Amino acid sequence: VREAFLKVVPRQQILDELIKPLQKDARLRSSQVFLPGSDGYARAVKVNGSAGYARVDVSEARALLAKAKVAGPQVCILFDPSNPRR
């Protein structure tokens, strides 16, 4: 179910519409451990599976949910309400 969720998060659209207006040189992060350009980032991205979530894939998400026998997943997102970008 988590994989299905990640398949439908429009990462590039979020970056383009919310972040780039504030930081023109912003890039997608494909690691939660390393920052882009840091030692280990490229190596981690090659093996961490992030490439599988680079594009929105609704069909694959539906297939994953069907395989998990989950018809109506609910998503709870934690965020900092004091941060207007969140």
C-alpha positions in Angstrom: 0.0 0.0 0.0 2.9 2.4 0.7 4.4 1.6 -2.7 1.0 2.4 -4.3 0.9 5.7 -2.5 4.4 6.6 -3.6 3.5 5.8 -7.2 0.8 8.6 -7.2 2.7 11.4 -5.5 3.4 14.0 -8.2 6.9 14.8 -7.0 7.9 16.9 -10.0 4.7 18.9 -10.0 5.1 19.6 -6.2 8.6 20.8 -6.8 7.7 22.9 -9.9 4.6 24.6 -8.4 5.5 25.0 -4.7 9.3 25.0 -4.3 10.8 26.4 -7.5 8.9 29.7 -7.2 10.9 30.2 -3.9 14.1 28.5 -4.9 14.8 28.4 -8.6 17.6 25.8 -8.4 15.7 23.3 -6.4 15.9 19.7 -7.4 14.1 16.5 -6.5 15.6 14.5 -3.7 15.8 10.8 -4.3 17.4 10.0 -0.9 16.2 10.6 2.6 19.7 10.1 3.9 21.9 12.1 1.5 21.5 15.5 0.0 21.9 15.8 -3.8 25.6 16.4 -4.6 26.9 15.0 -1.3 29.2 12.0 -1.1 27.1 8.9 -1.3 24.0 10.5 -2.9 24.5 9.1 -6.4 25.5 5.7 -5.1 22.5 5.5 -2.7 20.0 6.6 -5.5 21.2 3.8 -7.7 20.2 1.1 -5.2 17.5 2.6 -3.1 14.6 2.0 -5.5 13.7 5.7 -5.9 13.7 5.4 -9.7 10.5 3.4 -9.4 8.7 6.5 -8.1 10.1 9.1 -10.4 6.8 9.4 -12.4 3.2 9.1 -11.4 1.8 5.7 -12.4 -1.8 5.3 -11.4 -2.2 2.0 -13.2 0.6 0.4 -11.3 -0.7 1.9 -8.0 -4.1 0.3 -8.7 -2.4 -3.0 -9.4 -0.4 -2.9 -6.2 -3.6 -2.1 -4.2 -5.4 -5.0 -5.9 -2.6 -7.3 -5.1 -2.7 -6.2 -1.4 -6.5 -6.6 -1.5 -7.0 -3.0 -0.3 -9.9 -1.1 -1.9 -10.0 2.2 -0.2 -6.8 3.1 1.6 -6.7 6.1 3.8 -3.7 8.4 4.0 -2.6 10.4 7.1 0.1 12.9 6.4 1.8 14.6 9.3 3.0 18.1 8.7 4.0 21.3 10.6 0.9 23.5 10.5 3.1 26.5 11.4 5.0 26.2 8.1 2.8 27.7 5.3 4.6 25.6 2.6 3.6 22.4 4.4 
